[in-house]
């Protein structure tokens, strides 16, 4: 028996009962990309079909990193050693939307980076899984460049506009707790509103708080700039993609097929799993791909 490969984020989900901004049942990352109907055998059959033709994007430490992209934009990123699948990351072919500096690998799960504006001033920090994670040596020189940020909406709700978002529990900084309590004295003294709420374009990257052991999960609230429905050619599954403007960058938010497709001007708010495509991180090599079965039952 061979252990299955490491699949960063495939089954990751977030649930907080009683908070209306989280979907029920909570979707997985695969659901957010129209691949949630695949069972183990279905995924194995898909890999057998697509992996031999997957694009090589680099090799490091004996691990080849390959990437397959469906016409819908859905991606699967593979880590292989001697043709055997070790890692599998679901992703999406998003458009560049973030200027990153100090990009460094902090664990086998994620990178951490500073997000800067056009003048080079830092506006926020994010932690994300990365398609090129294996090509960034741990403790190496930090990288910088223009990146695509993909947010898989494992716990997101859609609001009609900024006003509707501001009136919803999704905007509460406490996640829906404390709304009926009395404001602290310093809130009253300074004339601040209570309970505290997040803006329609706001971002908190939880993975930056515990960089060694954390997950690339964030609270992302943003205004929809464009959106559309996609069908995965390889499987027939459906999902939606929304281009969203949040604090300091733009991201492509992928939503499960059973969530209504947002419209421009809507506000998305909730928990997402972040993935970065870092085209400025490269380590090209020529590595043959074996046609063996990727794992045994």
ChimeraX attribute file (.defattr): number of C-alpha atoms within 10 A of each C-alpha:
attribute: neighborCount
match mode: 1-to-1
recipient: residues
	/A:1	6
	/A:2	8
	/A:3	9
	/A:4	13
	/A:5	16
	/A:6	14
	/A:7	17
	/A:8	19
	/A:9	23
	/A:10	16
	/A:11	12
	/A:12	17
	/A:13	18
	/A:14	18
	/A:15	16
	/A:16	13
	/A:17	10
	/A:18	10
	/A:19	13
	/A:20	17
	/A:21	24
	/A:22	22
	/A:23	19
	/A:24	11
	/A:25	10
	/A:26	17
	/A:27	24
	/A:28	22
	/A:29	28
	/A:30	23
	/A:31	25
	/A:32	27
	/A:33	29
	/A:34	25
	/A:35	24
	/A:36	18
	/A:37	13
	/A:38	16
	/A:39	10
	/A:40	10
	/A:41	10
	/A:42	13
	/A:43	14
	/A:44	15
	/A:45	14
	/A:46	14
	/A:47	18
	/A:48	15
	/A:49	13
	/A:50	15
	/A:51	21
	/A:52	16
	/A:53	12
	/A:54	18
	/A:55	14
	/A:56	20
	/A:57	20
	/A:58	21
	/A:59	22
	/A:60	15
	/A:61	9
	/A:62	11
	/A:63	21
	/A:64	28
	/A:65	28
	/A:66	24
	/A:67	23
	/A:68	21
	/A:69	16
	/A:70	16
	/A:71	13
	/A:72	18
	/A:73	18
	/A:74	25
	/A:75	19
	/A:76	21
	/A:77	24
	/A:78	27
	/A:79	26
	/A:80	21
	/A:81	17
	/A:82	13
	/A:83	19
	/A:84	19
	/A:85	23
	/A:86	19
	/A:87	17
	/A:88	21
	/A:89	21
	/A:90	24
	/A:91	32
	/A:92	27
	/A:93	19
	/A:94	22
	/A:95	16
	/A:96	20
	/A:97	19
	/A:98	21
	/A:99	21
	/A:100	25
	/A:101	19
	/A:102	16
	/A:103	22
	/A:104	22
	/A:105	29
	/A:106	22
	/A:107	16
	/A:108	13
	/A:109	21
	/A:110	27
	/A:111	27
	/A:112	25
	/A:113	22
	/A:114	19
	/A:115	24
	/A:116	18
	/A:117	14
	/A:118	9
	/A:119	6
	/A:120	11
	/A:121	10
	/A:122	15
	/A:123	12
	/A:124	18
	/A:125	20
	/A:126	23
	/A:127	32
	/A:128	28
	/A:129	28
	/A:130	26
	/A:131	28
	/A:132	25
	/A:133	24
	/A:134	22
	/A:135	21
	/A:136	21
	/A:137	14
	/A:138	15
	/A:139	9
	/A:140	10
	/A:141	12
	/A:142	15
	/A:143	16
	/A:144	18
	/A:145	15
	/A:146	17
	/A:147	21
	/A:148	22
	/A:149	27
	/A:150	29
	/A:151	30
	/A:152	30
	/A:153	32
	/A:154	27
	/A:155	25
	/A:156	27
	/A:157	22
	/A:158	22
	/A:159	23
	/A:160	14
	/A:161	17
	/A:162	19
	/A:163	11
	/A:164	15
	/A:165	25
	/A:166	17
	/A:167	12
	/A:168	15
	/A:169	17
	/A:170	27
	/A:171	24
	/A:172	20
	/A:173	15
	/A:174	14
	/A:175	18
	/A:176	18
	/A:177	13
	/A:178	14
	/A:179	15
	/A:180	9
	/A:181	9
	/A:182	11
	/A:183	15
	/A:184	11
	/A:185	9
	/A:186	9
	/A:187	14
	/A:188	12
	/A:189	8
	/A:190	8
	/A:191	9
	/A:192	12
	/A:193	10
	/A:194	16
	/A:195	19
	/A:196	15
	/A:197	19
	/A:198	19
	/A:199	18
	/A:200	26
	/A:201	19
	/A:202	18
	/A:203	23
	/A:204	19
	/A:205	22
	/A:206	19
	/A:207	22
	/A:208	23
	/A:209	13
	/A:210	11
	/A:211	18
	/A:212	15
	/A:213	13
	/A:214	16
	/A:215	24
	/A:216	25
	/A:217	27
	/A:218	21
	/A:219	17
	/A:220	28
	/A:221	29
	/A:222	27
	/A:223	25
	/A:224	25
	/A:225	16
	/A:226	16
	/A:227	19
	/A:228	13
	/A:229	16
	/A:230	21
	/A:231	19
	/A:232	17
	/A:233	13
	/A:234	14
	/A:235	15
	/A:236	11
	/A:237	18
	/A:238	21
	/A:239	24
	/A:240	23
	/A:241	29
	/A:242	24
	/A:243	24
	/A:244	26
	/A:245	23
	/A:246	20
	/A:247	17
	/A:248	19
	/A:249	23
	/A:250	22
	/A:251	27
	/A:252	27
	/A:253	27
	/A:254	33
	/A:255	31
	/A:256	26
	/A:257	21
	/A:258	13
	/A:259	14
	/A:260	13
	/A:261	18
	/A:262	24
	/A:263	18
	/A:264	15
	/A:265	16
	/A:266	23
	/A:267	27
	/A:268	30
	/A:269	28
	/A:270	23
	/A:271	27
	/A:272	27
	/A:273	28
	/A:274	29
	/A:275	26
	/A:276	27
	/A:277	23
	/A:278	21
	/A:279	14
	/A:280	12
	/A:281	19
	/A:282	14
	/A:283	16
	/A:284	14
	/A:285	13
	/A:286	10
	/A:287	18
	/A:288	11
	/A:289	19
	/A:290	15
	/A:291	12
	/A:292	11
	/A:293	13
	/A:294	19
	/A:295	14
	/A:296	9
	/A:297	8
